[in-house]
């Protein structure tokens, strides 16, 4: 609209004040205080109104309501972890109630990430060593995707999570079930559960099961093998070694591999670690 107005006036003046003859000379006009004052003051007030309006909307967008349900999000290469007020933890899944403000308080364990939910039109950087936050209010039950919008390494594009928006009743039911659950699903052998956990915690973004090389050593034939470390020592890849590598990954660095693995202490319990070990044994 502004473009059409400006160009319309410009074309009008070009035609109205065009030179009609060789003797047609533009008169010398120095200035006009009235016109100059008007074209300075009116835009000034328009800019101030736009700024005040935008600043009010910005504050509304950035300030979570006091009654917002708060969930912690932790980003790490290359997955999202979510922690709820009752202690429930989920990986690559975010469950929220519909029609209720939700505040996400975030930090990173390693590098800069960015939590991006295009469906909700929100994005915020997730930084190591400090907290950032965002909030949203999903109006009705639905599902949406969470992406990382800041390049964070080899498997950046695999750093995904799914948001499940429940009705208030279904969310409370899920929260109660999640609080009481956490053990091995019925009917699954430990190695089968371990295979699921490996996918859930995105272990295969760094470790292959076919012998090929990625960021971390391959798991094929790992259990019981001799592993050469960066300091020149060797160690047998038994259950204790694998457990230590999951909880204290920097304790023993495998030769020719970077110390890139984060600790899963507090994310995996003993039963889950045992299941992963049983799965690695089958490779």
N, C-alpha and C positions, 0 to 999 in steps of 0.2 A: 504494500500500500504506500509506504514512504517513497519507494523507488518511483512508482507511477506519479505521485504528486510532484516530486523534485524534477523528474524528467519532463513532466507536462508543463510546469512553470518555465523550465529552461527553454523548451521548444517554443512556447508562447512568446517569450521575450526575444528569441532569435528572429521570429517572424515579425513581431510588432515593431521592433527597433532595428530592423535590417537597414542597411545603407541603400538609399533609393537613387542617389545620383552622386556624381563626382564632387558636388558642392555640399553634400550632406555630411557635416562634421559633428562628431559627438562633443557635446558641451563638457567643459571641465567642471566636475562636481567634487568638492573636497570631502564632505561628510555630512551625515544627518544625525544629530544627537538623539532625537526621538526614536528613529528606526533602530539605531545601534543599541540603545538601551533596551528596547523591546526584545530584539533578537538575542540579547544576552540574558535578560532576567527570566523570560518565559522558559527557555531550555534549562536554566539553573533550577527553577522550581520543578520542572518535569523530572530532572535527574534526581533531585532530593526525594521526590515522591516515590520514584522507582526504587531508589536505594532503601528507603524506609520500608516499603512493601517487601522487597526482596530479603532484607535483613530479618524481618518478622517471620517470613516463611522459612528462611534458613535456620533460625533458632527452633522453630517448630519441628523441622525435619531432623535436627541434630540432637535435640533434648528429649530423652526418653520420658514418658509419663512416670510419675512416682509409683504407680501400681503395676508397672511392667514386670512380667515374669522373667527373671534373669537366668541365663544359661551361659556357661563359660565355653569358649572355643579355643582349642590349641591347634595351631598349624605346625606341621613338621613335614620334612621330605618323606613321602609325598602323600599325606593323608590328613583328614580333619578328624579331631577328637572333640566330643562334646560332653560336658559335665553338668548335671542337673543339681538343683538345690538339695535333693535328698541323697546325693552321692552316686546316682546312676550314671554310668559312662556308656557312650555309644561311639562307634567308629564308622565314619562314612555315612552316618544316618543322623538326621536332626529331626526330632519329633516336637511339634509345637501345637498349642491349642488355637482354634479358630476364633476370631472375634475378640482377641485379647492381645494387648501390646506385649511384645517379646523383645527383651534387650539382650544383645549378644556382647559379652565382654571378652576380648580376644588378646592373645599374645602368641609369639612364635618360639619354638624350641631351637631353631637354627638360623635360617635366613629370612629375608623379607618375603612374605606371602601377601595375598590380597583376597579377601573373602568377597565373592561377587555372586549376587543372586539376580540375574537379569529379569526374571519374572516379577520380582518385587522392586526393580529399578534401584537397587542399592549396591554399593561397593565401598569397601574400606580396607586400607592397608593393615596388615597384621605384622607387628614388629617384634624382634627379639629384645628383651630387656625393658619393655614398657607395655602398658595396656592401651588398647583402642577399643572403641565401641560403636555399635550401630543398633538401630531398632526398627521394627516393622510390625504391622498388624495385618495378618492374613484374614481376610473377611469370611472365607468359607473353606470347608475341607477340600484339599487338593494335594498335588505333589509338585515339586519343583526341584531344579538342579542347583547345586552350589559348585562354583568353579574357583580356581585360583587365577587371578588376573595379573599376577606379577611373576615374570619368569623366574623359576626357583631351582632349575637344574634339569637333569636328564628326563625325569618322568613328570615334568610340570603338567603336561596335558592330561595325565592320568589322575591328577589330584582333584577328584570329584567326590561329591556327597549328594545324597538325596534328602530333601525336606519332605516330611510327611505332616500335613496339616490335618489334625483330628478335630472332631467336635469336642467340646469341653468334657463331656462324659467319657468319650472314648479315650481322650488324652489321659484323664485321671486313671482309667482302667489300665492303659498301657504302662503308665508310670508305676502303678502298684505291681503289675506283673514283672516289669523290668527290675524293680527293687528286690523282689523275692527270687528272681531267676539268676542266670549267670553260669549255671553248671552245664555239664555236657547234655546236649539234646538226647532225648530217649531214642533208642534204636540205632544209635551211631557208635561204631567202633572208634577207639581213641584216634587211630590214624586218619579215619574219615573226618572226624571233628578237627584234627590238626590241619587237614587239607583245606577245610572251610576257613579256619582262622588265618591261614596263610594268605588266602584271597582277601579276607575281610580287612586285614591289617596291611595290605598292599606289599607284602614281603617280596612278591615276584617282580616288582619293579626294579629290584636290585639283585635278586638271586634267581638264577635259572635252575631248572630241574633236568636239563638235557646236556649239561657240560659246557655250554657256551658261556662267554664271559660278559658280565655287565659291570655295574658299579661295585658289587660285592662278589665273593667267590660263589661258584655254582654249588648246589647241594647234591648233585649227582655223585654217588659213591663217597659222600663226605663222611658219613658215620663210620667210625672205626679206622679211618685213614690217618696218616701222619701229615700234619699241617706245618709248613715252614713259616715262621713269624718274621716280622720286619727286623727284629734284633738279632736274627741268626739262629735262635733257638727253635726247637721243634716241639710239638705237642700232639697228643692223640685226641682226635675229635670224638670224645665220648659224651655222655649225657651232661657231665659237669661242665665240659668246655662249651657245649652249645648253650647251656643255661647261662653261663657267665657271659657269653657273647650277646645274648638277648638283653640281659640286665646291665652289664658293664661292658659295652662293646669296645671301649677304648683300652681295656686292660691288656688284650692280646691282639695286635694288628697283624693280619696275614700279609706276607711279603708281596709286594707289587700292587697292593690295593690301598686306596686312600682311607683314612679314618673318618668315613662319612656317615656311619650308621648311628642313629640316635638311640638312646636308652628307652626300653619299654617297661622300665620299672614303674609300678603303679597302674599300668595299663593291662598287663597280663598277669594272672595269678598262677600259682604253682600247677594247678590242674590244667590250665590252658598251655603252659609251657611244656608240660609232660606230653600233651597231645601233639604239639608241634614236633617234639623230639621223636615220637612214635612215627609220625608222618615222614620225617627225614630218614629214619631207619629204612623205610620201604623204598628209598631211592637208590 
